């Protein structure tokens, strides 16, 4: 469905990055490519990451911009980039980035769903090791379909 | 068990940045603290994923609990942190130095 937050075209499972900034730029470029954000959003993502790491655990980081970056968001969306070789993330190793572009406070609902998935070791490992976009869509279905900006409980 | 009930003060909820600051502060305490919302089971306050899984928004009431020596001090420090707007830029530089100034 076109309204889904996570579209197949925003799932890239064979990425490489030289470092954390490079990985974030790739995440940002994906969001730009799918028409979700302006390029300015990518700079805001980099700034946000320097402020406090978006690493959440289980080899997953969730790059996104600060509140100041919201004006660069055209459409709420997610991008999933997998780095099979891993990316050093301030001492942690990141295998998967779930990049977030959201205008409202939809972050909270998305992160809650994502966290609940990652708290299950089997599902977290499946996400880290995914090679098929269909698997990612299935694993993240509760996240990809959450209505952003809606005042969900 | 000593506990504190707090309303989340961060404008955008207990999401990435406020959650990261809170988890870091919880990890620095001498006792293990749990956090829960009204309808969910308590989870470790020093686990980022667990805290994120609560999905607490601005205005959500959460309960902090801890036991043992230093529990009250830890709860006071973390309750103070949660009640503040951790999205405000000026709080980002001093996450670990929450003081009980009762303002």
gemmi code that builds the backbone of each chain (N, CA, C; Angstrom):
import gemmi

chains = {
    "A": [
        ("UNK", (0.838, -1.195, 0.000), (0.000, 0.000, 0.000), (0.876, 1.249, 0.000)),
        ("UNK", (0.494, 2.221, -0.785), (1.322, 3.415, -0.924), (1.392, 4.213, 0.369)),
        ("UNK", (0.401, 4.017, 1.229), (0.384, 4.795, 2.460), (1.296, 4.216, 3.530)),
        ("UNK", (1.772, 2.996, 3.301), (2.593, 2.378, 4.325), (3.863, 3.189, 4.566)),
        ("UNK", (4.238, 3.246, 5.807), (5.441, 3.991, 6.172), (6.690, 3.384, 5.560)),
        ("UNK", (6.717, 2.072, 5.542), (7.902, 1.387, 5.022), (7.589, 0.787, 3.662)),
        ("UNK", (8.228, 1.353, 2.648), (8.033, 0.847, 1.300), (9.217, -0.031, 0.908)),
        ("UNK", (8.930, -0.981, 0.048), (9.971, -1.901, -0.392), (11.182, -1.150, -0.968)),
        ("UNK", (10.911, -0.039, -1.664), (12.007, 0.707, -2.296), (12.922, 1.361, -1.263)),
        ("UNK", (12.495, 1.409, -0.019), (13.318, 2.022, 1.030), (14.031, 0.967, 1.875)),
        ("UNK", (14.026, -0.271, 1.387), (14.723, -1.349, 2.085), (15.964, -1.715, 1.286)),
        ("UNK", (17.133, -1.511, 1.869), (18.412, -1.777, 1.190), (19.226, -2.689, 2.090)),
        ("UNK", (19.435, -3.924, 1.625), (19.986, -4.914, 2.560), (21.458, -5.251, 2.343)),
        ("UNK", (22.061, -4.671, 1.324), (23.478, -4.975, 1.077), (24.350, -3.734, 1.086)),
        ("UNK", (24.144, -2.859, 2.083), (24.855, -1.578, 2.134), (26.245, -1.732, 2.751)),
        ("UNK", (27.092, -0.774, 2.396), (28.400, -0.657, 3.040), (28.603, 0.794, 3.427)),
        ("UNK", (29.269, 1.010, 4.557), (29.566, 2.381, 4.969), (30.928, 2.397, 5.641)),
        ("UNK", (31.668, 3.473, 5.396), (33.009, 3.559, 5.982), (32.934, 3.897, 7.468)),
        ("UNK", (31.923, 4.648, 7.853), (31.775, 5.000, 9.271), (30.331, 5.418, 9.540)),
        ("UNK", (30.101, 5.861, 10.772), (28.745, 6.191, 11.182), (28.137, 7.308, 10.331)),
        ("UNK", (28.896, 8.373, 10.103), (28.360, 9.476, 9.296), (27.989, 9.005, 7.892)),
        ("UNK", (28.845, 8.159, 7.334), (28.588, 7.633, 5.997), (27.281, 6.827, 5.992)),
        ("UNK", (27.110, 6.021, 7.038), (25.889, 5.214, 7.135), (24.660, 6.117, 7.230)),
        ("UNK", (24.771, 7.175, 8.017), (23.624, 8.088, 8.171), (23.339, 8.804, 6.858)),
        ("UNK", (24.397, 9.182, 6.139), (24.174, 9.838, 4.835), (23.458, 8.890, 3.878)),
        ("UNK", (23.819, 7.620, 3.925), (23.134, 6.650, 3.060), (21.670, 6.501, 3.455)),
        ("UNK", (21.420, 6.480, 4.749), (20.030, 6.429, 5.224), (19.270, 7.654, 4.737)),
        ("UNK", (19.889, 8.818, 4.900), (19.253, 10.070, 4.498), (19.016, 10.109, 3.006)),
        ("UNK", (20.003, 9.650, 2.237), (19.873, 9.662, 0.776), (18.701, 8.783, 0.339)),
        ("UNK", (18.490, 7.683, 1.067), (17.361, 6.804, 0.749), (16.039, 7.526, 0.994)),
        ("UNK", (15.949, 8.225, 2.113), (14.723, 8.977, 2.411), (14.495, 10.081, 1.377)),
        ("UNK", (15.592, 10.689, 0.906), (15.473, 11.723, -0.132), (14.979, 11.087, -1.434)),
        ("UNK", (15.581, 9.945, -1.781), (15.225, 9.263, -3.035), (13.749, 8.900, -3.113)),
        ("UNK", (13.185, 8.493, -1.997), (11.778, 8.077, -2.034), (10.836, 9.277, -1.858)),
        ("UNK", (11.421, 10.479, -1.792), (10.591, 11.681, -1.758), (10.022, 12.014, -0.392)),
        ("UNK", (10.618, 11.429, 0.650), (10.098, 11.679, 1.991), (10.622, 12.975, 2.598)),
        ("UNK", (11.895, 13.295, 2.305), (12.509, 14.472, 2.940), (13.340, 15.271, 1.935)),
        ("UNK", (13.614, 16.530, 2.300), (14.577, 17.350, 1.563), (15.988, 16.957, 2.007)),
        ("UNK", (16.980, 17.258, 1.155), (18.360, 16.963, 1.555), (18.756, 17.608, 2.892)),
        ("UNK", (18.130, 18.720, 3.246), (18.463, 19.382, 4.512), (18.219, 18.458, 5.702)),
        ("UNK", (17.293, 17.523, 5.544), (16.986, 16.601, 6.639), (18.197, 15.749, 6.994)),
        ("UNK", (19.000, 15.438, 5.991), (20.167, 14.579, 6.219), (21.171, 15.277, 7.143)),
        ("UNK", (21.373, 16.565, 6.921), (22.270, 17.322, 7.805), (21.734, 17.326, 9.238)),
        ("UNK", (20.409, 17.457, 9.339), (19.799, 17.451, 10.669), (19.965, 16.094, 11.339)),
        ("UNK", (19.935, 15.016, 10.541), (20.161, 13.674, 11.104), (21.573, 13.560, 11.656)),
        ("UNK", (22.538, 14.088, 10.901), (23.935, 14.015, 11.341), (24.132, 14.802, 12.645)),
        ("UNK", (23.506, 15.979, 12.709), (23.616, 16.796, 13.924), (23.020, 16.069, 15.119)),
        ("UNK", (21.871, 15.491, 14.896), (21.175, 14.785, 15.962), (22.034, 13.644, 16.504)),
        ("UNK", (22.679, 12.923, 15.588), (23.483, 11.781, 16.001), (24.684, 12.233, 16.839)),
        ("UNK", (25.226, 13.409, 16.502), (26.381, 13.913, 17.260), (25.956, 14.366, 18.645)),
        ("UNK", (24.703, 14.772, 18.755), (24.194, 15.205, 20.055), (24.097, 14.005, 21.003)),
        ("UNK", (23.393, 12.972, 20.572), (23.282, 11.735, 21.351), (23.078, 10.583, 20.376)),
        ("UNK", (23.781, 9.505, 20.611), (23.690, 8.351, 19.721), (22.261, 7.842, 19.620)),
        ("UNK", (21.883, 7.395, 18.423), (20.563, 6.785, 18.252), (20.644, 5.262, 18.305)),
        ("UNK", (21.791, 4.743, 18.766), (21.887, 3.285, 18.936), (20.904, 2.854, 20.020)),
        ("UNK", (20.083, 1.832, 19.738), (19.093, 1.408, 20.735), (19.372, 0.023, 21.307)),
        ("UNK", (20.295, -0.722, 20.718), (20.567, -2.077, 21.186), (20.330, -3.080, 20.084)),
        ("UNK", (20.797, -4.330, 20.319), (20.576, -5.424, 19.350), (21.128, -5.108, 17.965)),
        ("UNK", (22.181, -4.267, 17.902), (22.793, -3.983, 16.606), (21.975, -3.055, 15.729)),
        ("UNK", (21.054, -2.313, 16.358), (20.162, -1.456, 15.580), (20.296, 0.005, 16.030)),
        ("UNK", (20.386, 0.891, 15.055), (20.345, 2.333, 15.322), (19.160, 2.921, 14.577)),
        ("UNK", (18.669, 4.053, 15.073), (17.460, 4.643, 14.488), (17.716, 6.115, 14.122)),
        ("UNK", (18.581, 6.358, 13.136), (18.899, 7.743, 12.789), (17.646, 8.536, 12.410)),
        ("UNK", (17.569, 9.739, 12.941), (16.470, 10.642, 12.583), (16.895, 12.048, 12.966)),
        ("UNK", (16.130, 13.032, 12.530), (16.516, 14.423, 12.792), (15.912, 14.932, 14.087)),
        ("UNK", (16.448, 16.052, 14.535), (15.882, 16.744, 15.687), (14.599, 17.440, 15.271)),
        ("UNK", (13.943, 18.031, 16.240), (12.705, 18.756, 15.957), (12.911, 19.805, 14.870)),
        ("UNK", (14.121, 20.384, 14.834), (14.398, 21.449, 13.862), (14.353, 20.911, 12.421)),
        ("UNK", (14.493, 19.590, 12.263), (14.507, 19.028, 10.925), (13.127, 18.747, 10.356)),
        ("UNK", (12.104, 18.928, 11.187), (10.749, 18.523, 10.785), (10.261, 19.263, 9.540)),
        ("UNK", (10.711, 20.499, 9.368), (10.222, 21.272, 8.231), (10.719, 20.692, 6.911)),
        ("UNK", (11.722, 19.819, 6.970), (12.242, 19.192, 5.756), (11.515, 17.907, 5.411)),
        ("UNK", (10.536, 17.525, 6.224), (9.817, 16.275, 5.982), (8.574, 16.536, 5.135)),
        ("UNK", (8.496, 15.875, 3.979), (7.300, 15.986, 3.133), (6.278, 14.928, 3.508)),
        ("UNK", (6.787, 13.753, 3.832), (5.907, 12.608, 4.036), (6.594, 11.691, 5.050)),
        ("UNK", (5.840, 11.261, 6.040), (6.401, 10.352, 7.041), (6.812, 9.045, 6.388)),
        ("UNK", (8.003, 8.568, 6.722), (8.484, 7.330, 6.107), (9.602, 6.722, 6.938)),
        ("UNK", (9.831, 5.451, 6.662), (10.965, 4.743, 7.251), (11.864, 4.255, 6.128)),
        ("UNK", (13.151, 4.069, 6.451), (14.062, 3.390, 5.541), (14.840, 2.368, 6.362)),
        ("UNK", (15.026, 1.188, 5.807), (15.787, 0.154, 6.505), (17.030, -0.165, 5.689)),
        ("UNK", (18.191, 0.114, 6.274), (19.448, -0.183, 5.603), (20.220, -1.195, 6.438)),
        ("UNK", (20.637, -2.263, 5.770), (21.385, -3.287, 6.477), (22.838, -3.241, 6.020)),
        ("UNK", (23.730, -3.283, 6.985), (25.162, -3.235, 6.712), (25.772, -4.564, 7.150)),
        ("UNK", (25.870, -5.522, 6.222), (26.317, -6.863, 6.607), (27.699, -6.869, 7.271)),
        ("UNK", (28.558, -5.908, 6.921), (29.884, -5.866, 7.530), (29.894, -5.118, 8.859)),
        ("UNK", (28.780, -4.534, 9.207), (28.710, -3.786, 10.457), (29.310, -2.390, 10.318)),
        ("UNK", (28.832, -1.495, 11.158), (29.354, -0.127, 11.184), (29.655, 0.221, 12.633)),
        ("UNK", (30.869, 0.730, 12.870), (31.199, 1.142, 14.233), (30.358, 2.353, 14.612)),
        ("UNK", (29.672, 2.238, 15.735), (28.718, 3.270, 16.142), (29.085, 3.709, 17.560)),
        ("UNK", (30.195, 4.400, 17.656), (30.641, 4.848, 18.977), (30.958, 3.690, 19.905)),
        ("UNK", (31.554, 2.629, 19.367), (31.924, 1.488, 20.201), (30.963, 0.314, 20.050)),
        ("UNK", (29.741, 0.583, 19.615), (28.791, -0.489, 19.325), (28.906, -0.826, 17.836)),
        ("UNK", (28.441, -2.025, 17.471), (28.429, -2.384, 16.059), (26.992, -2.436, 15.559)),
        ("UNK", (26.741, -1.626, 14.549), (25.387, -1.561, 14.010), (25.281, -2.397, 12.731)),
        ("UNK", (24.289, -3.271, 12.699), (24.034, -4.087, 11.513), (22.861, -3.538, 10.711)),
        ("UNK", (21.945, -2.873, 11.398), (20.745, -2.373, 10.723), (20.423, -0.961, 11.206)),
        ("UNK", (20.161, -0.082, 10.252), (19.643, 1.252, 10.587), (18.179, 1.313, 10.185)),
        ("UNK", (17.342, 1.741, 11.110), (15.963, 2.053, 10.775), (15.857, 3.571, 10.840)),
        ("UNK", (15.942, 4.204, 9.672), (15.919, 5.661, 9.613), (14.468, 6.142, 9.627)),
        ("UNK", (14.231, 7.211, 10.363), (12.865, 7.683, 10.573), (12.711, 9.126, 10.114)),
        ("UNK", (11.680, 9.383, 9.335), (11.287, 10.752, 9.008), (9.845, 10.912, 9.464)),
        ("UNK", (9.621, 11.820, 10.402), (8.267, 12.014, 10.926), (8.047, 13.473, 11.266)),
        ("UNK", (6.882, 13.968, 10.894), (6.574, 15.373, 11.169), (6.087, 15.569, 12.591)),
        ("UNK", (5.229, 14.706, 13.031), (4.601, 14.893, 14.343), (5.335, 14.117, 15.420)),
        ("UNK", (4.619, 13.660, 16.422), (5.276, 12.875, 17.470), (5.050, 11.381, 17.238)),
        ("UNK", (4.894, 11.022, 15.964), (4.732, 9.624, 15.599), (5.946, 8.786, 15.944)),
        ("UNK", (7.092, 9.459, 16.184), (8.288, 8.736, 16.610), (7.988, 7.780, 17.758)),
        ("UNK", (7.216, 8.258, 18.704), (7.030, 7.500, 19.933), (6.363, 6.158, 19.655)),
        ("UNK", (5.305, 6.184, 18.836), (4.604, 4.944, 18.522), (5.501, 4.010, 17.703)),
        ("UNK", (6.234, 4.571, 16.753), (7.135, 3.759, 15.927), (8.193, 3.092, 16.784)),
        ("UNK", (8.809, 3.907, 17.648), (9.891, 3.373, 18.474), (9.388, 2.324, 19.444)),
        ("UNK", (8.184, 2.520, 19.942), (7.614, 1.541, 20.855), (7.444, 0.195, 20.147)),
        ("UNK", (6.888, 0.235, 18.940), (6.698, -1.005, 18.175), (8.046, -1.650, 17.836)),
        ("UNK", (8.973, -0.821, 17.387), (10.284, -1.345, 17.011), (10.984, -1.965, 18.223)),
        ("UNK", (10.898, -1.289, 19.353), (11.551, -1.785, 20.565), (10.964, -3.127, 20.983)),
        ("UNK", (9.630, -3.249, 20.849), (9.003, -4.514, 21.245), (9.467, -5.663, 20.342)),
        ("UNK", (9.720, -5.359, 19.074), (10.241, -6.376, 18.166), (11.666, -6.763, 18.568)),
        ("UNK", (12.489, -5.754, 18.843), (13.900, -6.014, 19.141), (14.094, -6.673, 20.507)),
        ("UNK", (13.109, -6.531, 21.383), (13.214, -7.170, 22.699), (13.044, -8.682, 22.589)),
        ("UNK", (12.573, -9.153, 21.444), (12.504, -10.597, 21.215), (13.748, -11.006, 20.446)),
        ("UNK", (14.667, -11.720, 21.102), (15.973, -12.019, 20.501), (15.877, -12.657, 19.112)),
        ("UNK", (14.919, -13.560, 18.917), (14.810, -14.236, 17.614), (14.454, -13.252, 16.509)),
        ("UNK", (13.504, -12.367, 16.808), (13.097, -11.409, 15.783), (14.196, -10.378, 15.530)),
        ("UNK", (14.925, -10.002, 16.592), (16.030, -9.056, 16.424), (17.103, -9.676, 15.525)),
        ("UNK", (17.386, -10.959, 15.739), (18.412, -11.623, 14.926), (17.946, -11.750, 13.481)),
        ("UNK", (16.676, -12.089, 13.302), (16.132, -12.182, 11.937), (16.293, -10.867, 11.186)),
        ("UNK", (16.075, -9.779, 11.894), (16.203, -8.464, 11.251), (17.668, -8.195, 10.889)),
        ("UNK", (18.575, -8.511, 11.812), (20.002, -8.280, 11.549), (20.502, -9.107, 10.372)),
        ("UNK", (19.883, -10.297, 10.190), (20.403, -11.224, 9.181), (19.562, -11.254, 7.914)),
        ("UNK", (18.583, -10.387, 7.822), (17.642, -10.432, 6.691), (18.349, -10.167, 5.364)),
        ("UNK", (18.008, -10.965, 4.365), (18.545, -10.731, 3.026), (17.421, -10.527, 2.012)),
        ("UNK", (16.181, -10.689, 2.470), (15.027, -10.564, 1.586), (14.117, -9.443, 2.107)),
        ("UNK", (13.855, -8.440, 1.265), (12.983, -7.334, 1.708), (11.639, -7.815, 2.247)),
        ("UNK", (11.148, -8.925, 1.727), (9.876, -9.448, 2.228), (9.968, -9.803, 3.709)),
        ("UNK", (11.114, -10.349, 4.102), (11.302, -10.693, 5.513), (11.275, -9.438, 6.381)),
        ("UNK", (11.898, -8.382, 5.865), (11.925, -7.129, 6.628), (10.519, -6.553, 6.749)),
        ("UNK", (9.782, -6.576, 5.646), (8.403, -6.065, 5.666), (7.552, -6.852, 6.659)),
        ("UNK", (7.776, -8.168, 6.684), (7.001, -9.010, 7.603), (7.384, -8.712, 9.047)),
        ("UNK", (8.711, -8.669, 9.312), (9.182, -8.444, 10.675), (8.728, -7.094, 11.215)),
        ("UNK", (8.773, -6.089, 10.350), (8.475, -4.735, 10.801), (7.034, -4.325, 10.523)),
        ("UNK", (6.193, -5.287, 10.174), (4.805, -4.950, 9.821), (4.113, -4.090, 10.877)),
        ("UNK", (4.281, -4.404, 12.167), (3.588, -3.571, 13.164), (4.103, -2.134, 13.166)),
        ("UNK", (5.372, -1.953, 12.763), (5.942, -0.609, 12.726), (5.526, 0.098, 11.454)),
        ("UNK", (5.676, -0.603, 10.327), (5.454, 0.017, 9.027), (4.030, 0.452, 8.794)),
        ("UNK", (3.114, -0.133, 9.560), (1.725, 0.219, 9.352), (1.171, 1.132, 10.425)),
        ("UNK", (2.038, 1.517, 11.410), (1.470, 2.398, 12.440), (1.100, 3.728, 11.839)),
        ("UNK", (-0.060, 4.218, 12.208), (-0.488, 5.505, 11.669), (0.271, 6.632, 12.362)),
        ("UNK", (1.113, 7.271, 11.624), (1.905, 8.367, 12.185), (1.036, 9.595, 12.363)),
        ("UNK", (1.376, 10.365, 13.396), (0.671, 11.619, 13.599), (-0.706, 11.432, 14.191)),
        ("UNK", (-1.165, 10.197, 14.221), (-2.451, 9.931, 14.833), (-2.222, 9.745, 16.328)),
        ("UNK", (-3.174, 10.112, 17.100), (-2.954, 10.073, 18.543), (-3.245, 8.678, 19.102)),
        ("UNK", (-2.512, 7.700, 18.573), (-2.711, 6.324, 19.003), (-2.223, 6.127, 20.433)),
        ("UNK", (-2.797, 5.173, 21.112), (-2.427, 4.949, 22.512), (-1.038, 4.326, 22.587)),
    ],
    "B": [
        ("UNK", (7.570, -0.890, 48.583), (8.759, -0.511, 47.804), (8.683, 0.983, 47.479)),
        ("UNK", (9.783, 1.708, 47.681), (9.767, 3.137, 47.347), (9.423, 3.344, 45.881)),
        ("UNK", (8.578, 4.322, 45.627), (8.196, 4.592, 44.236), (7.925, 6.082, 44.050)),
        ("UNK", (7.950, 6.509, 42.799), (7.594, 7.888, 42.452), (6.708, 7.826, 41.214)),
        ("UNK", (5.654, 8.605, 41.219), (4.808, 8.730, 40.035), (5.108, 10.082, 39.386)),
        ("UNK", (5.452, 10.037, 38.110), (5.884, 11.244, 37.408), (5.139, 11.373, 36.088)),
        ("UNK", (4.930, 12.594, 35.660), (4.359, 12.849, 34.340), (5.492, 13.229, 33.397)),
        ("UNK", (5.558, 12.548, 32.263), (6.640, 12.794, 31.309), (6.591, 14.241, 30.823)),
        ("UNK", (7.703, 14.948, 30.995), (7.726, 16.377, 30.689), (8.345, 16.723, 29.348)),
        ("UNK", (8.895, 15.723, 28.653), (9.526, 16.014, 27.366), (8.458, 16.210, 26.294)),
        ("UNK", (8.588, 17.294, 25.557), (7.543, 17.696, 24.624), (7.204, 16.598, 23.618)),
        ("UNK", (8.203, 15.853, 23.185), (7.927, 14.855, 22.159), (7.804, 13.451, 22.748)),
        ("UNK", (7.713, 13.346, 24.066), (7.546, 12.048, 24.691), (8.879, 11.406, 25.038)),
        ("UNK", (8.783, 10.211, 25.615), (9.990, 9.510, 26.057), (10.531, 8.707, 24.879)),
        ("UNK", (10.986, 9.431, 23.858), (11.504, 8.759, 22.668), (13.018, 8.874, 22.665)),
        ("UNK", (13.608, 8.924, 21.505), (15.040, 8.676, 21.416), (15.912, 9.525, 22.341)),
        ("UNK", (15.903, 10.842, 22.174), (16.851, 11.620, 22.978), (16.488, 11.642, 24.472)),
        ("UNK", (15.250, 12.004, 24.805), (14.899, 11.945, 26.226), (15.107, 10.540, 26.818)),
        ("UNK", (14.772, 9.518, 26.044), (14.942, 8.152, 26.542), (16.421, 7.838, 26.773)),
        ("UNK", (17.276, 8.292, 25.848), (18.713, 8.023, 25.990), (19.267, 8.698, 27.241)),
        ("UNK", (18.831, 9.933, 27.484), (19.301, 10.651, 28.673), (18.807, 9.963, 29.942)),
        ("UNK", (17.560, 9.542, 29.915), (16.982, 8.881, 31.083), (17.678, 7.545, 31.368)),
        ("UNK", (17.896, 6.761, 30.311), (18.531, 5.447, 30.471), (19.962, 5.597, 30.998)),
        ("UNK", (20.669, 6.602, 30.479), (22.042, 6.835, 30.942), (22.047, 7.192, 32.421)),
        ("UNK", (21.107, 8.035, 32.820), (21.029, 8.432, 34.229), (20.644, 7.240, 35.106)),
        ("UNK", (19.739, 6.400, 34.612), (19.323, 5.221, 35.378), (20.493, 4.260, 35.549)),
        ("UNK", (21.308, 4.135, 34.505), (22.465, 3.245, 34.565), (23.522, 3.727, 35.532)),
        ("UNK", (23.499, 5.021, 35.830), (24.498, 5.596, 36.730), (24.083, 5.477, 38.198)),
        ("UNK", (22.863, 5.015, 38.445), (22.398, 4.900, 39.830), (22.968, 3.654, 40.500)),
        ("UNK", (23.018, 3.691, 41.837), (23.595, 2.560, 42.578), (22.597, 1.420, 42.748)),
        ("UNK", (21.324, 1.701, 42.498), (20.315, 0.641, 42.615), (19.603, 0.464, 41.278)),
        ("UNK", (19.025, -0.720, 41.109), (18.267, -0.986, 39.886), (16.886, -0.359, 40.015)),
        ("UNK", (16.513, 0.428, 39.021), (15.221, 1.120, 39.032), (14.363, 0.545, 37.907)),
        ("UNK", (13.070, 0.375, 38.193), (12.154, -0.043, 37.130), (11.220, 1.114, 36.799)),
        ("UNK", (10.691, 1.060, 35.588), (9.733, 2.075, 35.144), (8.562, 1.351, 34.494)),
        ("UNK", (7.359, 1.875, 34.722), (6.196, 1.288, 34.057), (5.156, 2.365, 33.812)),
        ("UNK", (4.297, 2.084, 32.838), (3.134, 2.931, 32.627), (1.948, 2.215, 33.252)),
        ("UNK", (0.804, 2.864, 33.234), (-0.352, 2.344, 33.957), (-0.695, 0.912, 33.567)),
        ("UNK", (-0.602, 0.623, 32.256), (-1.134, -0.656, 31.786), (-0.043, -1.655, 31.413)),
        ("UNK", (1.204, -1.372, 31.771), (2.266, -2.289, 31.379), (3.083, -2.750, 32.578)),
        ("UNK", (3.754, -3.882, 32.412), (4.576, -4.418, 33.485), (5.845, -3.575, 33.632)),
        ("UNK", (6.412, -3.555, 34.866), (7.647, -2.785, 35.073), (8.790, -3.337, 34.229)),
        ("UNK", (9.616, -2.440, 33.692), (10.780, -2.848, 32.904), (12.009, -2.130, 33.467)),
        ("UNK", (13.213, -2.670, 33.199), (14.429, -2.031, 33.720), (14.624, -0.640, 33.112)),
        ("UNK", (14.840, 0.349, 33.967), (14.989, 1.728, 33.496), (16.310, 1.930, 32.764)),
        ("UNK", (17.259, 0.995, 32.947), (18.547, 1.184, 32.273), (18.600, 0.466, 30.926)),
        ("UNK", (17.489, -0.105, 30.489), (17.433, -0.757, 29.179), (16.722, 0.147, 28.175)),
        ("UNK", (17.483, 0.616, 27.194), (16.922, 1.540, 26.191), (15.710, 0.928, 25.500)),
        ("UNK", (15.838, -0.322, 25.057), (14.731, -0.943, 24.327), (13.488, -1.053, 25.202)),
        ("UNK", (13.710, -1.405, 26.478), (12.566, -1.550, 27.374), (11.866, -0.226, 27.589)),
        ("UNK", (12.667, 0.825, 27.784), (12.077, 2.150, 28.004), (11.335, 2.618, 26.749)),
        ("UNK", (11.941, 2.396, 25.580), (11.269, 2.784, 24.340), (9.964, 2.013, 24.141)),
        ("UNK", (9.978, 0.746, 24.569), (8.802, -0.093, 24.329), (7.575, 0.421, 25.080)),
        ("UNK", (7.784, 1.239, 26.116), (6.651, 1.784, 26.868), (5.828, 2.754, 26.011)),
        ("UNK", (6.495, 3.404, 25.073), (5.779, 4.351, 24.216), (5.169, 5.519, 24.987)),
        ("UNK", (5.859, 5.975, 26.021), (5.314, 7.059, 26.850), (5.415, 8.396, 26.128)),
        ("UNK", (4.300, 9.101, 26.048), (4.256, 10.403, 25.398), (4.310, 11.517, 26.426)),
        ("UNK", (4.369, 12.741, 25.934), (4.265, 13.905, 26.809), (2.979, 13.802, 27.621)),
        ("UNK", (3.105, 13.923, 28.927), (1.912, 13.864, 29.764), (1.557, 12.481, 30.259)),
        ("UNK", (2.234, 11.442, 29.739), (1.981, 10.082, 30.223), (2.491, 9.951, 31.657)),
        ("UNK", (1.685, 9.333, 32.511), (2.106, 9.116, 33.882), (2.888, 7.814, 33.974)),
        ("UNK", (4.074, 7.868, 34.549), (4.878, 6.658, 34.716), (5.223, 6.483, 36.185)),
        ("UNK", (5.487, 5.228, 36.564), (5.838, 4.917, 37.947), (7.247, 4.351, 37.986)),
        ("UNK", (8.084, 4.965, 38.809), (9.455, 4.473, 39.018), (9.489, 3.741, 40.353)),
        ("UNK", (10.198, 2.605, 40.369), (10.305, 1.861, 41.615), (11.732, 1.366, 41.801)),
        ("UNK", (12.169, 1.320, 43.060), (13.495, 0.786, 43.377), (13.505, 0.340, 44.824)),
        ("UNK", (14.444, -0.539, 45.151), (14.531, -1.030, 46.507), (15.992, -1.026, 46.934)),
        ("UNK", (16.197, -0.893, 48.226), (17.556, -0.976, 48.758), (18.121, 0.378, 49.121)),
        ("UNK", (19.362, 0.345, 49.600), (20.011, 1.575, 50.046), (20.211, 2.528, 48.870)),
        ("UNK", (19.815, 3.754, 49.055), (19.970, 4.751, 47.998), (18.788, 4.805, 47.053)),
        ("UNK", (17.772, 3.973, 47.315), (16.625, 3.918, 46.402), (15.927, 5.271, 46.305)),
        ("UNK", (15.730, 5.920, 47.449), (15.003, 7.191, 47.427), (15.754, 8.266, 46.656)),
        ("UNK", (17.077, 8.306, 46.852), (17.873, 9.297, 46.116), (17.818, 9.035, 44.617)),
        ("UNK", (17.928, 7.773, 44.252), (17.901, 7.416, 42.832), (16.553, 7.791, 42.217)),
        ("UNK", (15.489, 7.484, 42.939), (14.143, 7.780, 42.434), (13.926, 9.283, 42.303)),
        ("UNK", (14.419, 10.038, 43.276), (14.273, 11.496, 43.202), (14.991, 12.054, 41.975)),
        ("UNK", (16.216, 11.573, 41.757), (17.010, 12.086, 40.635), (16.335, 11.764, 39.305)),
        ("UNK", (15.862, 10.522, 39.174), (15.269, 10.109, 37.902), (13.889, 10.747, 37.690)),
        ("UNK", (13.153, 10.915, 38.779), (11.839, 11.550, 38.669), (12.007, 13.001, 38.217)),
        ("UNK", (13.028, 13.660, 38.766), (13.296, 15.054, 38.388), (13.634, 15.145, 36.902)),
        ("UNK", (14.433, 14.199, 36.451), (14.849, 14.179, 35.035), (13.640, 13.975, 34.117)),
        ("UNK", (12.802, 13.013, 34.484), (11.630, 12.693, 33.649), (10.659, 13.857, 33.551)),
        ("UNK", (10.564, 14.616, 34.628), (9.587, 15.707, 34.656), (10.035, 16.876, 33.797)),
        ("UNK", (11.342, 16.934, 33.481), (11.859, 18.047, 32.672), (11.642, 17.790, 31.184)),
        ("UNK", (11.751, 18.872, 30.401), (11.664, 18.741, 28.948), (13.052, 18.443, 28.398)),
        ("UNK", (13.314, 17.162, 28.185), (14.648, 16.747, 27.762), (14.890, 17.001, 26.276)),
        ("UNK", (13.873, 17.499, 25.578), (14.087, 17.897, 24.189), (14.637, 19.315, 24.112)),
        ("UNK", (14.517, 20.045, 25.210), (15.043, 21.413, 25.208), (16.561, 21.347, 25.100)),
        ("UNK", (17.155, 22.117, 24.183), (18.582, 22.009, 23.904), (19.457, 22.190, 25.132)),
        ("UNK", (19.056, 23.046, 26.071), (19.948, 23.340, 27.196), (20.031, 22.212, 28.207)),
        ("UNK", (19.188, 21.197, 28.074), (19.302, 20.082, 28.999), (20.208, 18.985, 28.449)),
        ("UNK", (20.553, 19.093, 27.172), (21.289, 18.006, 26.543), (22.724, 17.923, 27.034)),
        ("UNK", (23.262, 19.043, 27.511), (24.669, 19.050, 27.885), (24.915, 18.495, 29.284)),
        ("UNK", (23.884, 18.440, 30.093), (24.125, 18.068, 31.479), (23.205, 16.946, 31.946)),
        ("UNK", (23.182, 15.834, 31.212), (22.235, 14.779, 31.549), (22.558, 14.061, 32.855)),
        ("UNK", (23.830, 13.988, 33.188), (24.215, 13.140, 34.323), (24.358, 13.927, 35.613)),
        ("UNK", (24.031, 15.208, 35.578), (24.262, 16.020, 36.770), (22.954, 16.602, 37.288)),
        ("UNK", (21.954, 15.739, 37.356), (20.673, 16.189, 37.876), (20.798, 16.417, 39.374)),
        ("UNK", (20.409, 17.576, 39.819), (20.505, 17.872, 41.243), (19.132, 18.099, 41.833)),
        ("UNK", (18.994, 17.732, 43.067), (17.698, 17.848, 43.713), (17.458, 19.248, 44.239)),
        ("UNK", (17.366, 20.205, 43.334), (17.209, 21.588, 43.769), (15.752, 21.968, 43.982)),
        ("UNK", (14.863, 21.013, 43.863), (13.474, 21.219, 44.230), (12.816, 22.444, 43.629)),
        ("UNK", (13.277, 22.938, 42.519), (12.677, 24.127, 41.921), (11.439, 23.729, 41.213)),
    ],
}
model = gemmi.Model(1)
for chain_id, residues in chains.items():
    chain = gemmi.Chain(chain_id)
    for i, (resn, *xyz) in enumerate(residues, 1):
        res = gemmi.Residue()
        res.name, res.seqid = resn, gemmi.SeqId(i, " ")
        for name, pos in zip(("N", "CA", "C"), xyz):
            atom = gemmi.Atom()
            atom.name, atom.element = name, gemmi.Element(name[0])
            atom.pos, atom.b_iso = gemmi.Position(*pos), 0.0
            res.add_atom(atom)
        chain.add_residue(res)
    model.add_chain(chain)
structure = gemmi.Structure()
structure.add_model(model)
structure.setup_entities()
